[in-house]
Amino acid sequence: MLFFVDDFGHRDLACYGSSLYETPHMDQLAADGMLFTNAYSAYPRCVPSRQGLLTGKYPARVESDAAKSGHKDHHVPLAEVTFGEALKEHGYQTCYIGKWHLGHEGGGPAAQGFDTVVHSGSAGATGSFFHPFSVEKGHSVENPIDSKEGDYLIDRMTDKAVEYIEANQREPFLMVMAHYAVHTPIEAPEDVTQKYIKKLRKAGVPVGGRRDDADFVRDREGMTKTIQNNPTYAAMIQRTDDSLGRIVKAIAAAGIQDNTVVLLTSDHGGLSTRGLENGRAVATSNSPLRQGKGSIFEGGTRVPLIVKWPGHISPGSTSPVQVTGTDHYPTMLEMASAELRPHQHVDGRSYGKALQGETYQREPMFWYKWQARPDSTGDTRAISLIDGNWKIIQWIDEDLVELFDLNADVGEQTNLASEHLKRTQAMLKTLLETEESIGNLRQKGRKELDKRLKKAADKAAKFGGRNGQ
């Protein structure tokens, strides 16, 4: 079972260091399994990250392959073989609940290997987490959940997950619980929100979650939040944690806990940064990691990863092995004793040995952030490579290359490019060769950026002043 949380930061769990957010069920999952300290997403934004997760390919490769083949019908072209299709062919029942965001009608989970589909939307967010779970204009939801006044989407999705487990416990199944939480809109039941307001006040921490929070600091092209003090976001996390607890309990009640894998991770870092001219509130802080959602810095790409695999993992263990979003595909196939598909999950590397307690150095990990939203999340275009503790970034629209030693500087504050010139040159060569082998998306990204900036400028001129979206 893959428990996939949206916009969930590396430090948004108590077991990863948060002193505000309460995640007892996630903490228990870590106590029963393995917690990874160096896990990453395939991209710091929703759609490309999910492309990498479902296909085992770097998102840039998915885009380049689609352009070459002409299969540009959906964000994950139907020609791709997802891990859902692979496990279905291996004899698994497959279920997908929640956010899809990878294609419109004809390109949803049902077309990509999932037998049962529940409330899977083409939009990046639900219109509301409260009944009647409105849908963003121009988007659709496949098999929407029924609801009544007072219902909360996280809870209703969990109801459906529990029902699925009860109905399918006798056969092998793959279930993806892809929560819309903790993505915007930041909404939670008032009683839970009040609990965290009281907790913040008792701790002497200012209650945040507003546009004018005092803890914002300027960082390059954006403003970044530095304190976790949004009580509504904390309440959302608690209800998402409750969802995991209910699902794990249902697995135990079905008597299949000893042969069920539970894998928890996120699509990218928490929403902590906004553009310089954008006055919206944000959700969380990823500090000491730099920036957040949308950014190539660690706050945008580093995510939680916890795996429980009874009989295969030492309970309460921690792994420093580096893992990225493309790696889940081959790992899940290995767990299911299914045949690997290296021609599909080209960029995925199984971390099965790490789950068995082995420590090793993964080959370099690559990010190609050809898109940017400086007006929204304050990020700019970049290409990055991590090789061991060294991280290089080439900023596409700036004459700048940065090199960081993540062991000594996880906050990426000190550029060592000139101090380690040979290493910088070697890593930059590898970075550019990787880009060339996958396909150059710089021109495509520039056109998208120019179009976006013009739209933002036109909107600002129309309404005057700051953009609060």
N, C-alpha and C positions, 0 to 999 in steps of 0.2 A: 504494500500500500504506500503510495506516494502522497504525502501531505505537503502540498505546495502552497506557500503563503505569498501573497502579492505585496511588493514594496516593504518587505520585512527585513530590517537592518541586522547587521552582524551583532550588534549590542542590544537588540530588542528583546532579549531573554535574560532572566535572572542568572541562568547557568553560564551566560556569556558576559556577565558583569553588570547588568542593569540593577540599580538599586530602587527604581520606581516600579517597573513593570513586574507583575506577578504571574509567573508561568510554571506552576507546580507540576503540571502534567508533562510539559516539555522537559523540565528538569528531571522528572522521573524517567522519561524516555532516555535521557543521557545517562542516568544512573544504571539503567538496564542495558545500555548499549554503548556506542562509541560516539564521542564528540570530536569533530574535526576543527582545528584551530586555523587552518589555512585553506578554507573552501571559498570558491569563487563562482560567480554566475558567468554565463557565456557572453554577456553584454550588460551594460548598466541601464537598460531600458526594456520595457515589457515585451514588445513583439520580437525583436531580435533574440532576446534571451530565451524565449519559448521556442523559437526556431532551432536554436542550438540544443535545447533540452530534448525536443521531440525527434530530431533527426540525427543527433550525434555529430553534426557538422558545425564549424564556425558559421555564425550568421552571415558573414560576408561571402562565404562559399555558397550558401544557399541562394543568396541574391545573385551571385555571379553565374552559378549553374542555371538558374531560372532564366536569366537574360540570354545565355548562350543557347538554351534549348527552346526558348519561347514559351515555357510553361510558367507564365506569370499570373495564373488565374487566382491564386491565393498566396498568402504569406508563406505557408508551407505548401508547395505545389503537390498535387495529387501523385505525381511521379515519385515523390520521396516515400520511403518505407519507414514509418515511425516505429518506436518501440512498442506501441499498441498493436500495430499490425504484426510485428515480429513475434510477440508473445501470444497473440491470437492464433497465429499459424502453429505455434508450439503447443496448442491445446488449452490455452487459458481463456476463461470468460473475461471480458474486459468492460470496464465502466469508467466513464469520465463525468465528473460532477463539477460544474462551475465554470470559471472564466476560461475562454478559449483564445479569442483575440487574434486568430490566425487565418480567418477566412469567413466570408459571408455564406449565403445559402449555397449548399453543395460543397462547401469546403470546411465543414465543421468536424467534430470528433467522429461522427458516424461514417464519414468518408475516409477516415484515417485510422480505422482499425478498432473502434470502440463500439461494442454491441449495445451497451446501455448508456444513454446520454441524458443528463439531467441539468436543466437550467444553464446551458452553455451558451454564452453570449459572444457575439462578434465584436462588441465594444470593449474598450479598455477598462470600463468601470460600470458598476450598476448605477442607475440614476439615483437610487436611494437604497439604504439597507433596511428600511422599514416598509411594511405593506403599503402599496401593492408592488414594490420592487420595480419601479419605473425603469424604462429603457431609454438610452440616449437616442436622440433623433437620428434616423437613417440606419439604425442597427436593429438586430433581431436577437431573440433568445430561443434556442432549440429546447423543446420540452420544458417550458417554464414551470416552476413550482407553484402549486396552489397556496394561497395564504389568506389570512383574515386580519382584521384590525389588531394591531399590537405585535404582529409577528416580526421577527428579526431574521434577516437573510442567513446569517451565519448559523443560527439555530435550525432553520428549515432545511438548509443544505445538509446539516449533520443528521437530521431526522432521516433523510433519504439515504445517506450513507449507511446508517444503522440498519435500515430496512433492507438494503442491498446485501449486507453481510449476512443477515439472518436468512435471506432467501437463497444465497449462493454458497453457503458454507461447506457444502459437500463436494464441490468441485474447485480446482485451482482457479483463482481469479486475480486479476490486476485491477485495482481501483485507484484512480487518480482523484484526490480531493483537492481541486484547484480553487481555493477561496478567493473571492473578490477582495476580501479583507487582507491586509489592512490598508488597502489603497483608498484614496479619496472616493466619495465624500467621507470625511471623518465624522461618523455618527455612531452613537452607542446608547443603550438604555440609560436614562438619567440617574437611576439609583446607583449604578456602577460608576458612572462618571463622578458623582458626588463623593463616593468612597475615595477616589484618588485626589479630589480637591482637598479633602480633609487630610489625607496622607501627606500631600505637599505642604500644606500649612503647618502641620505638626512638625515637619522636618525643617521648617523655615525656608522653604524654596518657593520663589514666586510662582504663582499659577500661570502657566503659559498657554500656548495654542492660539494666540492672537497675532494680528498683523504687526503690532508694534512691540513684540517681545523684546526685552532689553538685551537679551543674550546673543542677538545676531551680530556677526562680524563680517567684514568685507573680505572676500577671497577671490582674487582674479576677476572674473566676470560676474560674480554672484555674491549673494549674502547668505551666510551659513549659520544655522542654529547650533549652539554649543552645549545646551542643557536639555535633558529629557524632562519636560515639565508640562506636557500636554495631557490633561486628565482624560479627555475624551478618547484620545489615541490609546492611552493606557487601558481604558475600559474595553476598547476594541480588541486589544491584545489578550486581555483576560478572557473574553468570550471566545476568541479563536483558540486559546489554550483549553478552554472547556470543551470545545469541539473535539480536539485531539483526545481528551480524556474520555469522552463518551464513545469515540470510535475504538479506542484501545480496550475499553470495557466490553464493548460489543464483540470484539474479536475473542476476548477471554471467555465471554458467556457462550460463544459458539464452540468453544473447546478447540480452537485452532491457533491459539497463541504461540504454541511451540514450533509451528512451521509457517509462521507469517512474518515477513519482513515489514518493518515500518521505517520509512525513510522520510525525514523532515528537512526541507530546505526552502529557499526563497528564490525569486527571479532576479533580484538585484538588491542594492542597498536601500536603506530607508530614505524617505523624502525629507531632506534636511536643508536643501539649498534652493534659492529662487534667484531670478534675474535681477539685476540692479534696478531696473525700472518696474519690477513686478512687486506689488504690495501684498500678495496673498500670505496667509498663514501657512506654515508647514507642519509636518507631523512629529518629527523626532530629531535626535542628534545621534550621529555615528561616532562622535569624538571618543578616543583620540584619532580615529581614522579621519582622513581629510574628505570633506564634502559628502556627497550622497548620490541619490538617484540621478542618472544622466551623466555622471562624471566618470572619467577614466581613472581618477584617483581611487584609493582603496575603499573609501566610504561608499563609492558607487558600485564596486564590483565584488567586494568581500561579503560573504553571506554565512548564515548559520548552516551547519550540516550535522545532523544527528541520525545515526542508523542503529536500529535494534534488529538483530538477527540471532534469535535464540539458538544456542548450540554452536555458533560460529564466531561470536564476538565475546571477548571478556567483558563482563558488565562493569560499567564505570570507567572504561578506558578512554584515553585521549590520543588522537593521532595528529602529528604535525605534517603529515603528507599533504602535498598540494593537490587539490581537486578542482576541476572547473566544470561548468554546466554540461558540456558535451560528454563528460565521463560517466554520467548516470546510465546512459543507454547500454553500453557494453557491460557495465557492472550488473545491471538488472538481468541481462541475458545470462551472465555467468551464474548468478544466484539461482536462476530457474533451470540451470543445466541445459540451456538452449544454445543452439549453434550461433556463434558470433557472425556478424555481417560487416567485416572490415571495409567493404566497398561502400557501405552506407554510413556507418559511424566513423568516417574517415579521421575525424579530429578527436574522437573519444578514446580515452585510455582507461581501462578497468582499474578500479582501486580495490579489487578483491584482496590483494596481498596486504594492503593497509588494514582492511577489516580483520585480517588474521593476526594483526599485531606487528607486521613487518614495517620497518621504517626505511624509506628509500627516497631518492630524488626523482620526481617526475620530470620528463622532458619539458622544455620551455612551453609556456602558455601564451597565447596570442589574442589580442583584442584589436579589432578594426572598427573604431567608432566614426563611421563615415557621416553619421547624422549629428546634428547639434540643435539645441533649443536654448540659446542664450537668453531669449526673451522670457522663457518659462522657468527652467531649472538652472539657468546661469552656466551652462556648460558649452564648451567649444569642441571642435573636431580634433581627433587625435588617434594615433596608432601606438600600441603598447606591447611590450614583451616582458614577461617575468621568467628569469632563468635563475633558479635557486633563490637566494636572498636579494638578487639584483633586479631592478625594474627600470626599464628605459621607456621614455615617452617622447614621441615626435609629435609636436603640435602642428597640425596640417595647415592652419591659416596664420601661423606665426613662425618667425625665424628662430625657433627655440627647440632644443633637445635637452631633456632632463634625465638624470640618472640618480636613482635612490637606492640606498642600502636598507631594505625593509627590516632587517634584523636590528639595526641600530636606530632606525628612523621610520617607524611605521606610520607616522603622521606626514611623511613626505614633505619635509620642510627644507632640507638641505640638498641642493643640486650638486652632485659630485662629478658631473660630466667632464669638466676641465681638469679636475684632480685625477681622474681615472680615464685618461684620453684613449688608451689602447682598448680598454674594455668597452668604452662608449662606441668607438669605431667598429669593433667586432660585433657588438650587439645591434648597432644600427644597420649594419650590413645584413645580418640575419633577419631583422625586422622588415627591411625593404624587399629582400628576396622572398620572404613569406607572403608579403602583400602581392608581389608580382606573380607568384605561383597560384594564388587564389583568384586574383582579378582586381584591377584598379577601379575603385569606386569613388575616387576623389571628385571627378567632374559631376557625377550623379549627385553626390552629397552637396556639392556647392550649389547646384541648381535648386535642390530642395531647401537649402538654407536661405538663399536669396529670396525665394518665393515666400518662405515663412517670415523673414524679416520685413518684407514689403507689406505683408498682410498685417503684421503687428504695428508697423508704422501707420498704415491707413486707419487702423482701429484707434490708435492713440490720437490721430489727427481728428477723427470723427467725434470721439468722446472727450478729448482733452485730458491732460494729466496722466495719472498712473494707471496701469493695467492691473486690476485686482484679481485676475483669473489665474 
